[in-house]
Amino acid sequence: MDTMDPSSPAPRVLSGAIHYYRSLPEQWPDLMRSMRAMGLDTVETYLAWNVHEPREGQWQRLDEITRFLDCAHAEGLRTIVRPGPYICAEWDNGGLPSWLTGRVGKHVRTSHPDFMDAVGRYLDAVVPTFVDHPSLLMVQVENEYGSFGSDAAYLGALARGLEERGVAVPLFTSDGWTDVCLSGGTVPGLRATVNFGSEAPAAFAALARHRPDDPPFCMEFWNGWFDHWGQPRVTRPPQDAADALAEIIDAGGSVNIYMAHGGTNFGTGAGANHVDHGGVNEYRPTVTSYDYDAPLDERGAPTPKFHALREVLSSTSDGREIVDLPIPHPLMADAIVPLTHVAAVDFEEHGQYAVAPTFEELGVDHGLVRYEVSIPGPREPLPLELIELRDRAQVRVDGALVAVVERDGDTSILPPVGGHAQVSVMVESMGRVNYGPRLGETKGLRGLRQDNQWLNGFSVSSHALPELRELDWATISAPVISPSAGPAIGPRYYRGEVELPEQADGYLEIPGGSKGYAWFNDLCLGRYWNRGPQQRLFVPWPATRTGRNIVTVLEIDALTDLGVRLRTTPDLG
């Protein structure tokens, strides 16, 4: 029986989204049990291409896809796989590898051969991980394509590519419910679904106008939302989300709760948005936490929203057993971890360039790139212009820090600098835009200019992240932070140790930190930034050890306190 055939008597799909790359494999069994405890029968996940091919031809972690589906199957859950190749998901570059988008540019998400050749190799690698899995229910073609383009040949080629590689379950598309989205993002012969957070009757009516034979399915029911650095936290009242879910159920619709468990943007996985409407033109990077105000919080514990949604879902159980929640893992006790060692940041030399290369041209996905150039002289002091800075920079002139600059339009203007002078611009990348026309934009610096004159002749070096490498550690034997010396100016690495009586979940707070990255043992927890809203980084129990644990901090700007804190509770703003 085809469970997705409109004439099939099979029950509706009650699904929830969990992204395997936003949690650790040891957490998956409990997350799957929690899905069933909520009253769901299916789990959905995106596949993130850039997780599996961070460098061209270098594949990794493909086994995690199958292991994730195995965990779902063991719990009696069906699975929906959304392989993209573009996924949005508030994930860096919408899941597309930076080496690819840096190469294909404007041809991203089109039928252009340069893009499709790489997509073919991607499908060759990932389709075998799920194509024959017994839990597989549906597979999505692209993702919300109607919000981006109208290349029907591209969508058709993706569908054929999946079928030719053996995908036999129903294929489908998902889009917003406007006429523009549904006319540009659907594929003849494939089921269409819609994405929304409210107004189910109107959304399903729009779907029916375009696809009168397709049953109503909300592929992304946005029961929460995500946060950006420097913006207030966004939440949704549990009862409001439950009422919107009830509208979907009352309309006879299937649903995928996005997100059921949000998880964490570990490492440099967080994406970004570019807001360009209502008089606002801003780049807004996404925070490390992808808690999403979801029914299961970042560590997987049930929230009041979990219970509100479960009450709605229980009315549709059709005799399905709703199991008990798993026993939660312990939480760390509050503690102060002294930072006792310090290390310099080592930069890899890339050589000389006439013009400033992008991160992508250097083969650097994320991290720090240092551009050093001379201002000829003699010349009077003139404003120094940073052209197309992406995303944030420390600017030094003759070794002295003169400014910390963030991207602001196409040109950032600094105070006047005379010549001769040596300028060093250390650029840090934040998340790549994951939605909209700026998808695939490069990182780094287009160049520096004075009085319409481009400065040429760059010496370039980099420090790639989030890999934690061997460092030349030195014991902090004298205060590096004092009222007389001021804060320790970065970038610098710091390290401390803490003993734990057992593996446990926790939250890491860096009260003296300005901006940077943190690791717990070998896991990069992600970025921190004192502008908030997020103030603490989640530490998942599988990353911890009974006994000695190492905390590492890379502070980009200035550290004012040589102590970090372990906390029992989150602080998302």
C-alpha positions in Angstrom: 0.0 0.0 0.0 1.3 3.5 -0.9 0.9 5.4 2.3 1.1 8.7 0.4 -1.5 7.9 -2.3 -4.4 10.3 -1.8 -6.8 7.3 -2.0 -4.9 5.3 0.6 -6.8 4.6 3.9 -3.5 4.8 5.8 -3.6 7.3 8.7 -2.4 10.8 8.4 1.3 11.5 9.1 2.1 13.0 12.5 5.8 13.9 12.2 8.3 16.0 14.1 11.7 17.4 12.9 15.0 16.5 14.5 18.3 17.3 12.7 20.9 14.7 13.3 23.7 17.2 12.9 22.3 19.4 15.7 22.6 16.7 18.4 25.0 13.8 19.1 24.4 10.2 18.2 24.2 9.1 21.9 21.2 11.5 22.3 19.2 10.0 19.5 17.5 7.1 21.3 16.1 9.3 24.0 15.0 11.9 21.4 13.2 9.2 19.4 11.4 7.9 22.5 10.4 11.5 23.3 8.9 11.8 19.8 6.7 8.8 20.5 5.8 10.2 24.0 4.5 13.3 22.3 2.2 11.2 20.1 4.1 11.3 16.9 4.6 8.4 14.4 7.3 9.9 12.1 10.6 11.8 12.3 11.8 14.2 9.7 15.4 15.4 9.0 17.2 17.5 6.5 20.6 16.2 5.2 23.3 18.9 5.3 25.7 18.6 2.4 28.3 20.8 4.0 28.5 18.5 7.0 29.4 15.6 4.8 31.6 17.2 2.1 33.3 20.2 3.8 36.0 20.1 1.2 35.5 18.9 -2.3 35.8 15.1 -2.6 36.5 14.7 1.2 33.4 12.8 2.5 32.7 12.3 6.2 30.0 11.3 8.7 27.8 9.6 6.1 27.2 6.7 8.4 25.4 9.1 10.8 22.5 9.4 8.4 21.8 5.6 8.5 22.4 5.4 12.2 19.8 8.2 12.8 17.2 6.4 10.7 18.1 3.2 12.5 17.3 4.9 15.8 13.9 6.0 14.5 13.1 2.6 13.2 14.0 0.9 16.5 11.5 3.2 18.2 8.8 2.3 15.6 8.9 5.6 13.8 8.8 6.2 10.1 11.1 8.7 8.5 11.0 11.6 6.1 14.3 12.6 4.5 14.9 16.0 2.9 18.3 15.8 1.1 18.1 19.3 -0.5 20.7 19.9 -1.9 19.6 23.2 -0.4 17.9 23.0 3.0 17.8 26.5 4.5 17.3 25.3 8.1 19.1 28.4 9.5 22.2 26.3 8.8 25.3 27.8 7.3 24.9 28.5 3.6 21.6 26.6 3.6 23.6 23.4 3.8 25.5 24.0 0.6 29.3 23.7 0.8 31.2 27.0 0.6 33.7 25.6 -1.9 30.8 25.0 -4.3 28.9 28.3 -3.9 32.2 30.2 -4.1 32.8 28.5 -7.5 29.3 28.6 -9.1 28.2 32.0 -7.9 24.9 33.1 -9.4 24.3 29.6 -10.8 23.5 28.1 -7.4 20.2 26.2 -7.3 19.8 26.2 -11.0 20.2 23.6 -13.8 23.6 25.0 -14.8 26.0 22.1 -15.4 28.6 23.3 -12.9 26.1 23.2 -10.1 24.3 20.0 -11.3 27.6 18.0 -11.8 28.4 18.6 -8.1 24.8 17.8 -7.1 25.0 14.5 -8.9 28.1 13.5 -7.0 26.4 14.5 -3.8 23.4 12.4 -4.5 25.7 9.5 -5.4 27.1 9.8 -1.9 24.0 10.3 0.3 21.2 8.4 -1.4 22.7 5.0 -0.6 22.5 5.9 3.1 18.7 6.0 3.1 17.3 4.6 -0.1 16.6 1.1 1.1 15.9 1.9 4.8 12.8 0.2 6.1 11.6 3.3 7.9 11.6 5.5 4.8 8.2 7.1 4.0 8.9 10.1 1.8 11.8 12.1 0.2 11.7 15.8 -0.5 12.9 17.4 -3.8 14.9 20.6 -3.0 13.4 22.9 -0.4 11.0 25.9 -0.6 12.3 26.5 -4.1 9.3 28.7 -4.9 10.8 31.3 -2.5 14.0 31.4 -4.6 13.6 30.6 -8.3 11.5 29.1 -11.1 13.9 26.8 -12.9 11.6 23.9 -13.6 14.4 22.0 -15.4 16.4 22.1 -12.2 13.6 20.6 -10.1 12.9 18.0 -12.7 16.5 17.0 -12.9 16.6 16.6 -9.1 13.5 14.4 -9.1 14.9 12.2 -11.9 18.3 12.0 -10.1 16.6 10.6 -7.0 14.5 8.1 -8.9 17.5 7.0 -11.0 19.4 6.2 -7.8 16.6 4.0 -6.6 14.3 6.2 -4.5 11.0 4.4 -4.8 9.0 6.1 -2.0 6.9 9.1 -3.0 8.8 12.3 -3.8 7.3 15.7 -2.8 8.0 19.4 -2.6 7.4 21.9 0.2 6.8 25.6 -0.2 5.1 28.7 1.3 1.4 28.9 0.4 1.5 32.0 -1.8 0.7 31.7 -5.5 4.3 32.7 -6.3 5.8 30.0 -4.2 3.4 27.2 -5.3 3.6 28.1 -9.0 7.5 28.2 -8.9 8.3 25.4 -6.5 6.1 22.5 -7.4 6.8 19.7 -9.8 4.1 18.0 -12.0 3.4 14.5 -10.8 5.0 15.1 -7.3 2.9 15.8 -4.3 3.0 19.3 -3.0 3.0 20.3 0.7 3.0 23.8 2.3 4.8 25.4 5.3 3.3 27.8 7.8 2.9 28.6 11.5 -0.8 29.5 11.5 -3.9 30.1 9.3 -4.2 26.4 8.4 -7.6 26.8 6.6 -6.2 29.5 4.3 -2.9 27.7 3.7 -4.7 24.4 2.8 -7.2 26.3 0.6 -4.3 27.8 -1.3 -2.7 24.4 -1.7 -6.1 23.0 -3.0 -6.3 25.7 -5.6 -3.0 24.6 -7.1 -3.3 20.9 -6.3 -6.9 19.8 -5.8 -6.0 16.1 -5.7 -3.2 16.5 -3.1 -4.2 15.9 0.6 -3.4 18.7 3.0 0.0 18.4 4.5 1.9 21.1 6.5 5.5 20.0 6.0 6.8 22.7 8.4 4.5 23.7 11.2 6.6 26.5 12.8 5.6 26.2 16.4 8.6 28.3 17.5 11.3 30.4 15.9 15.1 31.1 15.9 17.2 33.9 17.2 19.8 36.3 15.9 22.7 37.9 17.7 21.8 41.4 19.0 18.1 40.8 18.6 15.5 39.9 21.3 14.7 36.3 21.8 11.6 35.0 19.9 9.2 32.6 21.6 5.6 31.5 21.0 3.1 30.7 23.8 2.4 27.0 24.1 -1.3 27.3 23.9 -1.1 29.5 20.8 1.0 26.8 19.1 -1.4 24.1 20.3 -4.4 26.0 18.9 -2.7 26.3 15.5 -1.8 22.6 15.5 -5.5 21.8 16.3 -6.5 23.7 13.2 -4.3 21.5 11.1 -5.7 18.3 12.7 -9.3 19.6 12.4 -8.7 20.2 8.7 -7.7 16.6 8.2 -4.2 17.5 7.5 -0.9 15.7 8.1 1.8 17.7 9.9 5.5 17.8 10.5 6.2 19.8 13.7 9.2 22.1 12.9 11.0 21.8 15.2 10.2 19.0 17.6 13.7 19.2 18.9 15.9 22.1 17.7 19.3 21.3 19.2 22.5 23.2 18.7 24.4 24.8 15.9 27.7 23.3 17.0 31.0 24.6 15.6 30.4 27.1 12.9 27.1 25.6 11.7 24.8 28.6 12.5 23.5 30.4 9.4 22.4 34.0 8.9 19.7 36.1 7.4 19.8 39.3 5.4 16.8 41.5 6.2 15.9 43.9 3.4 12.4 45.2 3.9 10.5 47.7 5.9 13.4 50.2 5.8 15.7 47.7 7.3 18.9 46.5 5.5 20.8 44.3 7.9 22.9 41.2 8.0 21.8 39.1 11.1 23.8 36.1 12.1 22.0 33.3 13.9 22.9 32.4 17.5 24.5 29.1 18.5 21.4 27.6 20.2 18.8 26.2 17.9 16.4 25.6 20.8 13.7 27.1 18.6 11.3 27.3 21.6 10.5 23.8 20.6 8.5 21.1 22.5 11.8 19.5 23.5 14.4 22.0 24.7 18.0 22.1 23.6 19.0 19.2 25.8 15.9 17.2 24.9 13.8 17.8 28.0 10.0 18.3 27.6 8.7 21.9 27.9 5.2 23.2 28.6 4.8 23.3 24.8 5.5 19.6 24.7 2.5 18.9 26.9 0.3 21.3 25.1 1.0 19.7 21.7 0.7 16.2 23.1 -2.8 17.0 24.3 -3.8 17.9 20.7 -2.0 14.9 19.2 -3.5 12.5 21.6 -6.9 13.1 20.0 -5.5 11.5 16.8 -3.7 8.5 18.2 -5.8 6.0 16.4 -4.9 3.4 18.9 -1.2 4.1 18.8 0.7 3.6 22.1 2.0 6.8 23.6 5.0 5.8 25.6 6.5 7.3 28.7 9.3 9.9 28.4 12.8 8.8 28.9 14.6 9.5 32.2 16.6 12.7 31.7 20.4 12.7 32.1 21.8 14.5 35.1 22.8 18.2 35.1 26.2 19.6 36.1 26.4 21.5 39.4 27.2 25.2 39.2 30.9 25.7 39.3 33.7 28.1 38.4 36.4 26.9 36.0 39.7 28.9 36.3 41.5 29.5 33.0 45.0 28.5 33.8 46.8 28.4 30.4 47.1 30.7 27.4 48.2 30.1 23.8 48.8 32.3 20.8 46.7 31.9 17.6 48.9 30.4 14.9 48.2 31.6 11.4 48.9 29.6 8.3 50.7 31.6 5.6 49.1 31.7 2.1 51.5 34.0 0.4 51.2 37.2 -1.6 48.2 38.3 -3.5 47.7 41.4 -5.7 44.1 41.7 -4.5 42.5 40.4 -1.4 41.3 36.8 -1.8 38.0 35.5 -0.4 37.9 32.7 2.2 36.6 30.5 -0.5 39.5 31.2 -2.8 41.8 30.3 0.1 39.9 27.1 0.8 38.9 28.4 4.2 35.4 27.5 5.2 35.3 29.5 8.5 37.7 31.1 10.9 40.1 34.1 10.8 41.9 35.5 7.7 44.5 38.2 8.2 45.1 40.6 5.3 48.2 42.7 5.6 49.0 45.5 3.1 51.2 48.7 2.9 49.9 52.2 2.3 52.4 53.9 0.1 53.8 57.3 1.1 54.4 59.9 1.8 50.7 60.9 1.8 48.5 62.9 4.0 46.0 61.0 6.3 43.0 59.8 4.3 40.0 57.8 5.3 40.5 54.1 4.9 37.7 52.2 3.3 37.0 48.5 3.8 35.1 47.2 0.8 32.6 44.4 1.2 33.7 43.2 4.6 32.1 39.9 5.5 31.7 39.8 8.4 33.8 41.4 11.2 37.3 42.7 11.5 40.0 43.9 13.8 42.0 46.7 12.0 45.5 47.5 13.1 47.8 50.2 11.8 51.5 49.8 12.5 50.6 47.1 15.1 48.1 49.2 17.1 44.4 48.3 17.2 42.5 51.2 15.7 39.0 49.7 15.1 36.7 46.7 15.3 34.4 46.9 12.3 31.3 44.9 11.4 29.8 44.7 8.0 27.5 47.6 7.2 26.5 47.8 3.6 29.2 47.6 1.0 31.7 50.1 2.5 33.0 50.6 6.0 34.9 53.9 6.5 37.6 54.1 9.1 39.4 57.2 10.5 42.2 58.7 8.3 45.5 56.9 7.9 48.6 58.4 6.4 51.5 56.8 4.6 53.8 55.0 4.9 51.8 52.6 7.1 51.3 48.9 7.5 47.6 47.9 7.8 46.5 44.5 9.1 42.8 43.5 8.8 41.9 40.3 10.6 38.5 39.2 9.3 36.2 36.7 11.2 33.5 35.0 9.3 30.0 34.6 10.9 27.2 32.4 9.5 26.6 32.4 5.7 23.2 33.6 4.6 20.9 30.6 4.4 17.8 32.1 2.8 17.1 34.6 0.0 19.1 36.2 -2.9 22.3 36.5 -0.9 22.7 32.7 -0.6 26.2 31.7 -1.4 27.9 35.1 -0.8 31.6 34.8 -0.1 33.4 35.7 3.1 36.4 37.9 3.7 37.2 41.3 2.2 37.0 42.6 -1.3 39.7 45.1 -0.6 40.9 48.4 1.0 40.7 51.8 -0.7 41.9 55.3 -0.1 40.7 58.2 -2.2 39.4 55.8 -4.9 42.8 54.1 -5.0 42.8 50.3 -4.4 45.6 49.1 -2.1 47.4 46.2 -3.7 49.9 43.6 -2.6 48.4 41.6 0.3 50.2 39.2 2.5 47.5 36.7 3.6 47.3 34.1 6.4 44.5 32.2 8.1 43.4 30.3 11.2 40.6 27.9 10.2 37.8 27.0 12.6 36.3 25.1 14.3 39.0 22.5 14.3 40.9 22.5 17.7 44.5 21.9 17.0 47.6 21.3 19.1 48.7 24.6 20.6 51.8 25.8 22.4 50.2 26.3 25.9 51.9 28.4 28.6 50.9 28.5 32.2 49.4 31.9 33.3 52.0 32.6 36.0 51.2 36.4 36.3 48.0 38.3 35.8 47.3 38.9 32.2 44.3 40.9 33.3 44.7 43.7 35.7 43.5 47.3 36.3 46.8 48.7 35.1 47.2 46.4 32.0 43.5 46.3 31.1 41.8 43.4 29.4 43.8 40.8 27.5 43.4 41.7 23.8 42.7 38.8 21.5 42.7 36.7 19.6 44.1 34.3 22.2 43.3 30.8 23.4 42.6 30.0 27.0 42.3 26.6 28.8 41.0 25.3 32.1 40.2 22.0 33.7 37.2 20.8 35.7 36.4 17.5 37.4 33.0 16.0 36.9 31.6 13.1 39.1 29.7 11.7 36.1 28.7 12.6 32.5 26.1 15.3 32.6 24.4 18.0 30.6 25.3 21.6 31.4 25.7 25.1 30.2 28.9 27.1 29.8 29.0 30.8 30.6 31.9 33.0 29.7 31.2 36.2 31.8 34.4 37.9 30.9 34.2 37.1 27.2 33.4 39.5 24.5 33.2 37.3 21.4 34.6 34.0 20.5 34.4 30.2 20.4 34.3 27.5 23.1 35.1 23.8 23.3 34.3 21.2 25.9 36.9 18.5 25.5 36.9 17.9 21.7 33.5 19.3 20.9 33.2 22.9 19.6 30.1 24.2 21.4 29.9 27.1 19.0 30.2 30.9 19.1 29.5 33.1 22.0 29.0 36.9 21.9 28.2 39.2 24.8 25.6 41.2 22.8 23.2 38.2 23.4 20.5 37.2 23.5 22.1 33.9 24.2 24.5 34.0 27.2 25.3 30.3 27.8 26.4 27.5 25.5 24.8 24.1 25.8 27.2 21.2 26.8 25.7 17.8 25.9 26.4 14.9 28.2 28.1 12.7 25.6 30.8 15.4 25.2 31.7 15.2 28.9 33.8 12.7 30.8 33.8 11.3 34.3 36.8 12.9 35.9 39.0 15.4 34.1 37.5 17.7 31.4 39.1 20.5 29.4 37.4 23.8 28.6 39.0 25.8 25.8 38.1 29.3 24.9 39.2 31.3 21.8 38.5 35.0 22.7 38.6 37.2 19.6 38.4 40.6 21.3 39.2 41.0 25.0 38.8 38.7 28.0 38.1 40.5 31.3 37.7 37.5 33.6 39.9 34.4 33.8 37.1 32.2 35.0 34.3 30.5 33.1 31.2 29.1 34.7 29.3 25.8 34.5 25.6 26.3 35.0 22.6 24.0 35.6 20.2 26.1 33.6 20.2 27.8 30.1 20.2 31.5 29.5 18.9 32.2 26.0 17.9 35.8 26.6 
